Amino acid sequence: MRDRGAKFDLCSFNPDHDLNLTTVRYEKNILRVVPERVYSLNGDDGRLDLTFFVNGIPVATYELKSKFKQSIDNAKVQYMKYRQPKDPKTKKPEPLLTF
């Protein structure tokens, strides 16, 4: 990533072989999984079941559903209808749901 002329490596990906010097950087990546994360800064009580962070940067969110109670279609509707990138009332962006 480049910002204002400076280059940032936010994470390192799995190298092709061990002879590559980036192996050391790849092994230092940190994956953190946070359960029940409040996603709204706008006073909403909305929660994400799981949020995945790589080196402190949120990269994915997951909505968990039980086979006995809800289907995957419920999760899709929940994301499409209730997990908007902007708060519908205040129009402020939701950081964990915005690209």
C-alpha positions as CSV (number, residue, x, y, z in Angstrom):
1,M,0.0,0.0,0.0
2,R,1.2,3.5,-0.8
3,D,0.2,6.7,1.0
4,R,1.7,10.1,0.6
5,G,4.8,8.6,-1.1
6,A,5.5,6.0,1.7
7,K,5.1,2.3,1.1
8,F,3.5,0.1,3.8
9,D,3.5,-3.7,3.8
10,L,0.3,-4.5,5.8
11,C,0.9,-8.3,5.7
12,S,3.1,-10.8,4.0
13,F,1.7,-13.8,2.1
14,N,2.9,-17.4,2.1
15,P,6.1,-17.5,0.1
16,D,6.7,-20.1,-2.6
17,H,9.7,-21.7,-0.8
18,D,11.8,-21.3,2.3
19,L,14.7,-19.7,0.4
20,N,12.6,-16.6,0.1
21,L,13.6,-13.9,2.7
22,T,10.0,-12.9,3.1
23,T,9.3,-16.2,5.0
24,V,10.4,-14.4,8.2
25,R,7.8,-11.6,7.6
26,Y,5.1,-14.1,6.7
27,E,5.6,-16.0,10.0
28,K,5.1,-12.7,12.0
29,N,1.6,-12.1,10.6
30,I,-1.0,-12.1,13.4
31,L,-4.5,-13.4,12.8
32,R,-7.0,-12.3,15.5
33,V,-10.6,-13.5,15.7
34,V,-12.9,-11.3,17.8
35,P,-16.3,-12.7,18.8
36,E,-19.4,-10.5,19.3
37,R,-17.9,-7.2,18.1
38,V,-20.0,-4.0,18.2
39,Y,-19.7,-2.6,14.7
40,S,-21.4,0.8,15.0
41,L,-19.9,4.0,16.2
42,N,-23.3,5.7,15.9
43,G,-24.9,4.3,19.1
44,D,-26.4,1.2,17.4
45,D,-26.3,-2.1,19.3
46,G,-25.5,-4.1,16.2
47,R,-23.0,-6.9,16.7
48,L,-21.0,-9.0,14.3
49,D,-20.7,-12.7,15.3
50,L,-17.0,-12.9,14.3
51,T,-14.5,-10.3,13.0
52,F,-11.2,-11.4,11.5
53,F,-8.2,-9.0,11.8
54,V,-4.8,-9.5,10.1
55,N,-2.1,-7.5,11.8
56,G,-4.8,-5.3,13.4
57,I,-6.6,-4.6,10.1
58,P,-10.2,-5.9,9.9
59,V,-10.4,-8.1,6.8
60,A,-13.6,-10.1,7.2
61,T,-16.8,-10.4,9.2
62,Y,-18.9,-13.5,9.7
63,E,-22.5,-14.1,10.7
64,L,-22.9,-17.5,12.4
65,K,-26.1,-19.5,12.0
66,S,-27.2,-22.7,13.6
67,K,-28.4,-25.6,11.4
68,F,-31.4,-26.1,13.6
69,K,-32.5,-22.4,14.1
70,Q,-31.6,-20.4,11.0
71,S,-30.5,-21.0,7.5
72,I,-27.7,-19.4,5.5
73,D,-30.3,-17.4,3.7
74,N,-31.1,-15.7,7.0
75,A,-27.4,-14.6,7.2
76,K,-27.5,-13.2,3.7
77,V,-30.7,-11.2,4.4
78,Q,-29.2,-10.0,7.6
79,Y,-26.1,-8.6,5.8
80,M,-28.0,-7.2,2.9
81,K,-30.7,-5.5,4.9
82,Y,-29.3,-4.8,8.4
83,R,-25.5,-4.5,7.9
84,Q,-25.3,-1.4,5.7
85,P,-21.9,0.3,5.1
86,K,-23.6,3.6,6.3
87,D,-25.9,4.1,9.2
88,P,-29.3,4.7,7.6
89,K,-30.2,7.4,10.2
90,T,-27.1,9.4,10.5
91,K,-25.5,8.5,7.1
92,K,-22.2,8.0,8.9
93,P,-19.9,5.2,7.6
94,E,-19.6,2.0,9.6
95,P,-15.8,1.3,9.6
96,L,-16.0,-2.5,9.9
97,L,-18.6,-2.7,7.1
98,T,-17.0,-0.2,4.7
99,F,-14.5,-1.2,2.0
